[in-house]
Amino acid sequence: MIPDRCHTEAQRQMYAAERGDNFRWAAQLFAKAAPEPLHSSDLVDPALQQEISDIGQFTELAHGWIDPEFIWEHLPHLLEEDYPLHAYQALKGSQLLVVLHGRVANLQGYIAYRPELKQLVVAFSGTSSPGQALRTVNVTFVQHPSEKQNRVHGGFWSLYCGIRDQALQSFKKALEEHDVEEVVFTGHSMGGVIGSLFCLEVLGESGPNSANLLPSLQGKVKLVIFGSPRFGNVAFVKHWHGAMDRHSVKECSVRMYNDGVPQLPPYFLGYRHVTRHPFYFAYGRLWQISPSQTEYSLFRFDDEAIKDAIESFPLGGHNYYNSRDMELLQRRLKWFHPISKGELWDNLKARYHQNFAREQK
C-alpha cells in the first residue's frame, strides 16, 4: 500500500512498479534523526549539484544488470528523445575504454573518458547478484594494508581484491593513452565503497605495495558516490582523512532521505562513515551536512529552506538519487537486450517500443 503522502497517479504507478529493495526498512530500523535542522544556507551550489548529477549518469550505467559495451555501441540512438538515456546527455561524446569484471562474484566496473573535459571516470557497480549480496552481509572486520589498526568490512574487501589488479592495470593504461586532466571515482551503494577503496589505492595510500599514480593531478581527483554504506573503523577513518587532505581530493558522498543503506553496517558494530562533509538529497536539492552530524541520516528542514519545494520522490529510498528512477532505467535498458548475438538495431528498437507501450497502459 502506498502511503497517503504519495499524491499523484504517476507516483503511485512508480512505487507500484518497484521490484528492487529501496532499504526503507533499514532506514526505519537504524536511522538516527540529526539534532539540528538543515537551513537554506546549507544548500549546495546549483553548479556543483549539476556536476554531481552528471557524474551520476555514469554511475548508474555501471550496474551489473547493464552491459556498458552495448550502451556505448548504441549510445547516439539511446540518447535520442523517447529512448532510455534521453535525460543522460552528460554521456554524449564519452568513450568507453574498458569493462571490468572481478574474480569474486563477477563485480562489474568500467572506465570511460570524456574528451571535452579530459576527464577519466572510473565507475563500479552496486550489489547486483546473490553472490555479491552474500558478501555485503559479511560484516567481520579485516585488516587494511595501510596500517595494522586500520580495519575494513571483510565482504567489501574481498570483492575489491577480486577486481583490484584488473582495475589497476586498465587504469594505468588509460592514463598512458589519454590526455587526462581530472579523474573521478564513482559508484552507487556498494559501488561507492569499491570506488573509495580504489581511489585510496591509486593515491598510494593503501600500504607499502601501492604507489601514487596521480602525482601530477594534485587537486584534480574527485570521489562522487551515492548511498554508500559504512565500511571502516575509527582508525581507518582517521587514515582516510589524512589521505584525502594530502592529495586534496574533492569528496562528494551523497545520501538520500529514507535510504537505509548509509546506516549499514550499524554504528554499534564499530563502523563509521569516512567522509567528513557528506551531502543529503531531498526535495530535488543537495544539502551540506556538517561534520558534527555526519553519522546521521534523517534530517529536518526549517520552514524557509523548503518553502514552495516540490518532492517528486516523496518516499525517498535507495534508487532515486539525482531525481532519477534508477530501477526504471534498468528495466527499460533490459528491453534492448539482444535475444541473439548480433541482433539488428531495428529489431531491438521495435521490441523496446512494444514494451514501452505496454508499460504505459
Number of C-alpha atoms within 10 A of each C-alpha: 6 12 9 8 9 16 12 11 8 11 17 15 12 14 14 11 12 13 10 10 11 20 19 19 15 17 21 13 12 19 23 14 14 17 12 13 15 21 16 14 9 16 17 16 12 11 9 12 18 13 12 20 19 16 22 23 19 24 27 25 23 27 25 20 16 20 16 24 14 13 18 19 12 12 19 14 17 20 19 14 10 12 16 20 21 15 15 17 12 17 21 13 13 19 16 16 17 18 19 20 18 18 17 15 20 17 26 25 28 25 24 22 23 18 14 9 12 14 20 26 24 25 32 35 27 27 22 17 13 10 13 20 15 12 19 21 14 15 18 11 20 18 16 18 16 20 15 12 14 20 23 25 24 21 20 24 22 19 21 22 16 18 23 19 13 15 22 15 10 18 20 13 12 18 15 10 8 13 14 18 15 19 21 23 26 32 32 30 22 27 30 28 28 31 25 23 22 24 23 20 20 18 21 19 25 22 14 10 10 15 15 14 15 18 13 10 15 14 17 18 23 19 23 25 31 32 28 27 25 26 29 26 21 17 15 24 21 13 17 22 14 13 17 21 11 13 18 15 20 15 21 21 24 26 30 26 22 24 27 27 28 29 26 22 22 18 14 7 12 13 24 25 23 24 19 18 16 22 24 24 20 25 19 16 18 24 23 20 25 15 11 12 17 18 23 17 23 21 20 13 14 12 12 10 16 16 10 9 12 11 15 18 20 16 18 21 22 26 24 21 25 22 17 18 15 18 20 17 15 17 14 18 21 14 19 21 16 15 10 7 7 7 11 10 13 9 12 15 15 13 16 19 16 11 13 15 10 8 10 7 5
